[in-house]
């Protein structure tokens, strides 16, 4: 069985380690922990790994956040992966920093990356792991906040929270999203 795990973010040094790039950061940590590396391929950086009897294709789209659907659609079709075997890792300002929510489907909640993925796939029925980045910003400053860097305190907590996200990804793939949802959505 094959899964496409997509970490959303923006390419380029100016976006590295910003809140909006948490999807890239989670995949980078998963690849490092699994002793695999990414290679630049069509529409993004790709790495492959096995998790028990499951094959995972890790994708960091190079299409920028708002056009992520192009990369997701291409790799879904290229690898012959069913939509219900796609898991998108995304930042979420509606959740407190470090909180994790797994969803089997749902709306884009105003997130342009998710909106484009739904548009390109023709459905919102794909799994997503939402990583809370908090919403401690003044009115009208959402874009600056999302594209800003984590606070020093959050940077210290990131490795642990990213580790929890990696555990959630593994459980989602191995045990199914319904079982993982119960465990991670209640924390």
Backbone torsions as a table, in degrees:
resi	resn	phi	psi	omega
1	UNK	NA	140.3	-174.0
2	UNK	-120.0	139.4	179.3
3	UNK	-126.4	145.7	173.6
4	UNK	-108.5	115.7	179.5
5	UNK	-107.2	114.8	-173.3
6	UNK	-112.2	120.7	173.8
7	UNK	-98.7	121.4	-178.9
8	UNK	-85.7	145.6	178.3
9	UNK	178.6	-176.0	177.0
10	UNK	-118.0	142.2	-180.0
11	UNK	-81.8	156.6	176.6
12	UNK	109.5	148.1	-177.9
13	UNK	-61.0	-32.7	-178.2
14	UNK	-65.0	-19.8	179.9
15	UNK	-103.0	-8.5	-177.7
16	UNK	-58.1	135.0	177.1
17	UNK	62.4	24.7	172.8
18	UNK	-89.8	163.4	-179.3
19	UNK	-58.3	-38.5	-177.6
20	UNK	-66.9	-17.4	-177.4
21	UNK	-98.8	18.3	-178.3
22	UNK	-60.3	-31.5	177.2
23	UNK	-61.5	-44.5	175.6
24	UNK	-61.1	-43.5	-176.5
25	UNK	-63.2	-40.4	179.0
26	UNK	-64.6	-45.2	179.6
27	UNK	-65.6	-38.0	176.7
28	UNK	-60.2	-43.4	180.0
29	UNK	-67.0	-39.8	177.5
30	UNK	-62.9	-44.1	179.6
31	UNK	-63.9	-43.4	179.9
32	UNK	-63.4	-44.0	179.8
33	UNK	-65.4	-26.8	-178.9
34	UNK	-95.9	1.8	178.8
35	UNK	58.1	43.7	175.9
36	UNK	-124.7	164.9	179.2
37	UNK	-132.9	159.6	179.3
38	UNK	-88.7	148.9	170.7
39	UNK	-124.8	148.3	179.8
40	UNK	-79.9	121.6	180.0
41	UNK	-131.2	-169.8	-177.7
42	UNK	-61.7	129.1	177.3
43	UNK	64.4	12.9	175.9
44	UNK	161.2	-178.3	173.7
45	UNK	-94.1	133.3	-172.9
46	UNK	-129.1	140.8	172.2
47	UNK	-136.8	153.7	179.7
48	UNK	-126.1	143.5	178.0
49	UNK	-152.0	165.6	176.0
50	UNK	-114.3	144.0	175.8
51	UNK	-132.2	100.1	-170.4
52	UNK	56.3	-120.0	-178.0
53	UNK	-98.3	16.2	-179.0
54	UNK	-107.0	141.1	174.9
55	UNK	-102.0	129.2	179.7
56	UNK	-113.1	130.0	172.9
57	UNK	-106.2	112.8	-179.9
58	UNK	-93.2	131.9	-176.0
59	UNK	-131.5	127.8	169.2
60	UNK	-114.3	99.8	-175.4
61	UNK	-59.1	143.2	176.2
62	UNK	-101.8	15.2	-175.0
63	UNK	-93.1	6.4	-171.7
64	UNK	68.1	154.1	-172.0
65	UNK	-50.4	-50.9	-171.1
66	UNK	-72.0	-7.5	176.9
67	UNK	-121.6	24.9	-177.7
68	UNK	-58.9	-27.4	-178.3
69	UNK	-60.9	-30.9	177.6
70	UNK	-59.6	-47.6	-179.1
71	UNK	-67.9	-43.3	-178.5
72	UNK	-61.8	-46.6	-179.7
73	UNK	-62.3	-44.8	-179.3
74	UNK	-59.4	-50.8	-176.5
75	UNK	-70.4	-31.7	174.5
76	UNK	-59.7	-48.7	-178.5
77	UNK	-72.5	-42.9	-178.6
78	UNK	-60.0	-39.9	-177.7
79	UNK	-94.5	-5.5	-179.5
80	UNK	65.6	44.4	-176.6
81	UNK	-100.5	131.7	176.8
82	UNK	-68.5	148.9	-179.9
83	UNK	-57.5	-35.5	-179.8
84	UNK	-74.7	1.5	174.2
85	UNK	-111.5	23.1	174.5
86	UNK	-105.8	134.8	174.9
87	UNK	-128.5	120.4	-178.7
88	UNK	-105.2	128.8	179.1
89	UNK	-100.0	123.2	-169.9
90	UNK	-142.8	151.1	174.4
91	UNK	-77.2	152.5	-179.5
92	UNK	-143.6	115.2	179.5
93	UNK	-76.1	-14.5	-179.6
94	UNK	-78.7	-11.4	-179.5
95	UNK	-106.8	145.6	176.0
96	UNK	-63.0	155.8	-178.6
97	UNK	-50.5	129.7	174.4
98	UNK	83.9	-10.2	177.9
99	UNK	-70.4	146.2	-178.2
100	UNK	-124.8	134.1	176.0
101	UNK	-131.2	130.7	175.2
102	UNK	-103.6	135.4	179.7
103	UNK	-132.5	136.2	177.5
104	UNK	-76.2	-18.9	179.0
105	UNK	-174.0	-172.4	176.3
106	UNK	142.7	-173.6	-178.1
107	UNK	-80.6	171.1	178.1
108	UNK	-80.9	-12.2	179.1
109	UNK	51.7	34.3	178.5
110	UNK	81.5	3.7	-179.4
111	UNK	-85.7	117.4	-174.7
112	UNK	-65.0	-31.9	176.8
113	UNK	-64.4	-46.3	178.3
114	UNK	-66.2	-36.6	178.6
115	UNK	-60.5	-44.2	-179.2
116	UNK	-68.8	-37.2	178.1
117	UNK	-62.8	-47.2	179.2
118	UNK	-60.8	-39.8	179.0
119	UNK	-63.2	-45.9	-176.8
120	UNK	-73.8	-32.0	178.6
121	UNK	-86.1	-17.7	-178.3
122	UNK	75.7	19.0	179.8
123	UNK	-160.9	155.6	171.6
124	UNK	-102.8	7.2	-177.1
125	UNK	-88.1	66.5	171.8
126	UNK	-136.0	152.8	-175.8
127	UNK	-74.7	149.9	175.4
128	UNK	-144.3	143.7	172.6
129	UNK	-111.4	115.4	-179.2
130	UNK	-97.4	126.3	-179.9
131	UNK	-108.4	118.4	-177.3
132	UNK	-67.4	130.5	175.6
133	UNK	-114.2	2.7	179.7
134	UNK	76.3	178.9	-178.2
135	UNK	-144.8	44.4	-177.8
136	UNK	-87.6	69.6	-179.2
137	UNK	-140.2	149.5	177.4
138	UNK	-68.4	154.8	179.0
139	UNK	-52.6	133.8	178.7
140	UNK	84.7	1.6	-177.0
141	UNK	-114.1	21.0	-176.4
142	UNK	-59.2	-45.2	-177.2
143	UNK	-62.0	-46.5	179.0
144	UNK	-60.9	-38.8	179.4
145	UNK	-65.2	-50.5	-176.9
146	UNK	-63.1	-38.5	179.9
147	UNK	-87.6	4.5	178.0
148	UNK	-89.0	173.2	-178.6
149	UNK	-89.2	158.1	176.0
150	UNK	-66.8	153.9	175.7
151	UNK	-69.6	160.7	176.7
152	UNK	-56.4	-37.3	178.6
153	UNK	-65.6	-42.5	178.2
154	UNK	-66.4	-39.2	177.3
155	UNK	-57.0	-38.6	178.8
156	UNK	-66.8	-35.3	-178.9
157	UNK	-83.5	-18.9	-173.6
158	UNK	-54.5	-47.6	-177.9
159	UNK	-55.4	-42.4	179.5
160	UNK	-66.6	-45.2	-178.7
161	UNK	-67.2	-38.3	176.2
162	UNK	-65.6	-36.2	175.8
163	UNK	-60.7	-40.0	176.8
164	UNK	-64.7	-40.2	177.9
165	UNK	-62.8	-40.9	178.2
166	UNK	-63.2	-42.8	176.3
167	UNK	-59.5	-40.3	179.8
168	UNK	-65.5	-39.7	177.4
169	UNK	-60.6	-49.1	-178.6
170	UNK	-61.1	-44.6	-180.0
171	UNK	-66.3	-37.4	178.7
172	UNK	-60.9	-42.1	-179.2
173	UNK	-73.4	-44.7	-174.1
174	UNK	-79.9	-42.1	-173.2
175	UNK	-103.6	-10.2	-176.7
176	UNK	95.4	150.3	-173.8
177	UNK	-66.4	-32.5	-178.2
178	UNK	-61.6	-44.3	178.7
179	UNK	-66.4	-42.6	-179.4
180	UNK	-66.9	-36.2	179.8
181	UNK	-58.0	-45.0	-178.6
182	UNK	-59.4	-41.8	-176.4
183	UNK	-73.2	-45.8	-171.3
184	UNK	-92.1	-24.1	-179.1
185	UNK	-79.0	-13.9	-178.6
186	UNK	-97.3	5.2	-178.7
187	UNK	-92.0	NA	NA
